C-alpha cells in the first residue's frame, strides 16, 4: 500500500491537465467531487482562476501529487475575480498522489488508520502529541508558529471513514499584514482509491477551528454519499 509522504500531504498538489471537474477518473474509476455547500469551483476557463491554478501547480508539482479541483467560498471567489481581495481564504482542495491513481486500496479502514498512525507519530516527533486536549494543542500551535512558517497541531479526529489533522500557518502579506490560517487535512477512501481533502480557513479561535472541522466532516460525508 502506497503511503503519501507525511510532509507532502500538507501542501498543494500538482495541477493535472484536464482534471478540473466535478467528476474525475482515477485509474479508470469515476470519482465524483461535489463542492461543499456555499462553495463554488475554480475554473481553468476563467483567467483569474487559471492563473492561480497554474501558480499552485507549479509550486506543488515536486510533491508528486494530482490536484483534481479547488472550491472556494462563493462570495470570496466572486470578490477575488473582481479584484476586491488577493485570494479566497476559505477553500477546499481535492487531491491524491500520483501513485494512488492506479493503486487499489484493499482495506479502506486499514488505510485510514495507518495514515492516522503515521500522523500521530509525526506529532510525537514535533512534541505536539504530548498535549492531550485538542483545543490546547491548537492554541499551543498558534502561540508557537512563526511568521512565514507553519506549526503542526496533530491528529484532530479519526473514524472509519477518514483521518483528520491540522496545521496552523502564519503569513505576512504586503496588504493585510500578518495573517494566521488554519489548514485541515482529511484522508479518506472513495471506491477503493485514496483521496486527500484539504480545508483552508482564517484562524480565529480554537472553538471556531472545531467548527471548521465539523464542516470538513460534512464534506467527507457528502463525498461518500456521492460515490456509493
N, C-alpha and C positions, 0 to 999 in steps of 0.2 A: 504494500500500500504506500503510495507516494504521500509524503507529508511536506506541504509547502513550508519553506523556511520561516521560522517564527518572526524574524526581522522583516521578512517580505510581506507578511500578511497585514502589516500596519501602514503600508504605503500604497499609492495608486498603481494600478496595473496598466499594461500596455494597451493602446487602442488598436483594435483589430479592424482592418478594412471591411466595411460592410456588416459589422457585427452590431451596430446600433439599432436595436429593435426591441419591441415588447416580447418577441418570441425569437429565441436563438437556437442554434444547433450545437450540441456538444458530442462529438464523436458519433454523429448520426442520430442522436437523441434530441427531440424537440423539448425545449425548456421555456416556459412562459415566465416573464419577469414583469408583473404588473407594478406600476408606480404606487407608492403609498398614498393614502387619502390626503388630498390637498397638495400633492406634488405633481410636477409636470416634467416630461422627459426633455433633456437637452437633445437638439437635433443637429446632425452634421450639415444639414442643408441651410442652417441659419449661420450667417457669417460670424457673429459673436460667439455662438456655441462652438462652432467649428474651430475657431482659434484656441479656445480653452481646451477642447478635446485634444487638439494637436499638441499643446504645451504639456498637458497631463501625460499624454502618451510618450512624448519624447523624454520626459523626466523619469518615467517608471518602466520603460521597456527593458531596462537592465535586470529587472526583478523576475523576468520570465513569466509574467502574468498575462492574462487575457481579460480586458475590460469589456463587458458586454453592454453596459449602459449606465448613465447617470440621470437621476431625477433630482429636481430641486423644488423647494417651496415655490409655488406658482407665482405669488406676488413678488417674491425676491427675484425670480427668474425674469419676470416682466420688467422690473426696475433695472436689473442688470443689463438687459438688452437695450433699454432706453438710455443707458449711460448714467443712471442715478446711483449706482453702487458698484464697487470694484468686483464683487463676486458673490453669488448666493452663499450665505453662511450655512443654511440648513440644506444638506444634500444627502443622497443615498447613492452609493456606488455598488454595482453588481459585478462580480468578477470571479475568476478561477485561476488556477495555474495552468500553464501550457501542458504540463504532464497530465493534469487531471482531465484534459479534454477527451482523451481516449480511454482513460482508466475507468474501470467499473468498481465501485465501492461495494464489496460483497456484504458487509455488515454496517449500515449507516450508524447504528448506535455505537459500535466499537470505534468507528472513525471519529465520531464526535467526541467521545470520552477520551480517546487517545490525544486528540488535539487539545482538549481542555487540560489534560495532564501535562502536556508539554508547556502550555502557557503557565500553569501553576509552577512548574519548575523554573521558568523564566522569572516569575515573580519572586521565588526564593533567591534567585541569583541577584536580583536587584534589591532584595531586602523588604519589598512591599508586602509579601505574604505573611510577615510576622504580625501584621495588624489584623486582628480578626474581624473588626467591624467594617463593613463596606463603606459607609459614609466617612469613617475616619481615614480609610485608605484614599478615598477621593480627595478629601481635604488635605491630607498629607502630600499627595502628588501636586496639588495646586500650590501649596506652600513651597515645595522644593523645585518646581520647574523654573528653569532659567529662560531668559528671552532668546528667541530663535532656537528653541530646543523642545524636547518632549519628555514626559515622565510616564513610565508605565504604572498604571494603577493595579492591574491584575485581573483575574477572572471575576466577573460580576455575577454570573448566573450560569447554570448548566441544567439541561434536561435531556430527554431522549431525542429531541428534535434539533437542538442547537447548543453551541457553546458561545458565551458572550464574554468579551473582555474589553478593557478600556485603557486609553491613554489621554493625558492632558498635554496640550500643545500651547505654547505662548509664542506669538509672532509680533514683531514690530513693523508697523505699516507706515508709509510716508504720509498718509492722510488721517488715519484713525488712532495713531499711537500704538501702544501695546494692547494686543487682543488675546484673550485666553479662550481656547477652543477645546471642545470635547470630541474625541474620536472613539466611537464604539465599533468593535468588530464582532460579527457573528459568523459562525461556521456551521453550515447545515448541509444536508444531502437531499437532492431532488432527483428522482428517477435514477438512483444509484450513481449520481455524479456530485462530487464535492463542489460546493458553492460558497463564496465568501461575500457577505453583505456588510458594507461599511456605512455607518451613520455619523455624519458630521453636524455639529451644532455649536453655537456660542456657549461657553460655560458661564452659568450664573450662580449655581449653588449645588451642593451635594444632593439636596432633595429634588431639584429640577433635573439633575442627571439621572436619578432613578426614574423620573417621569419619561425622559427620552428613551431610557432602556425599555420601558413598557411599550413605547411606540415601536421600537425596533422589534420587540417580540410580536407585536401585531403584524408587522411587515413579514416576519418569518411565517406566521400562521397563514397569511394571505398567499404567500408563495406556495406553501404546501397544499392549500385548498385549490390553487390554480393548476397544480401539477399532479393531481391524483391519477 
